[in-house]
């Protein structure tokens, strides 16, 4: 047998493999000298692969649903937090100590305008 690969086989190759398995299974007098390649083993391998593929698809669907639910709940939490911040601002004001607990700056501590360069002393040259 060939060396086991970790990479997936392309769908085009798998389609051709399915056709070959079907053709081998249709042979009534197929009797390989190597017992590793019997028609029964080919059929069993094909069924196992199909079952694994179905299980993978089901798992991917479950992961997708779980991810969508997590995203929805994250969004709900974020909207609630934004609403709570607005309510704290409305209740306590934009220059209160309470808003600093939320990680926000007081209005009096905000800097407006463009940042200025520090003045250099021209008399030192």
Order of alpha helices (4+ residues) and beta strands (2+ residues): alpha-alpha-alpha
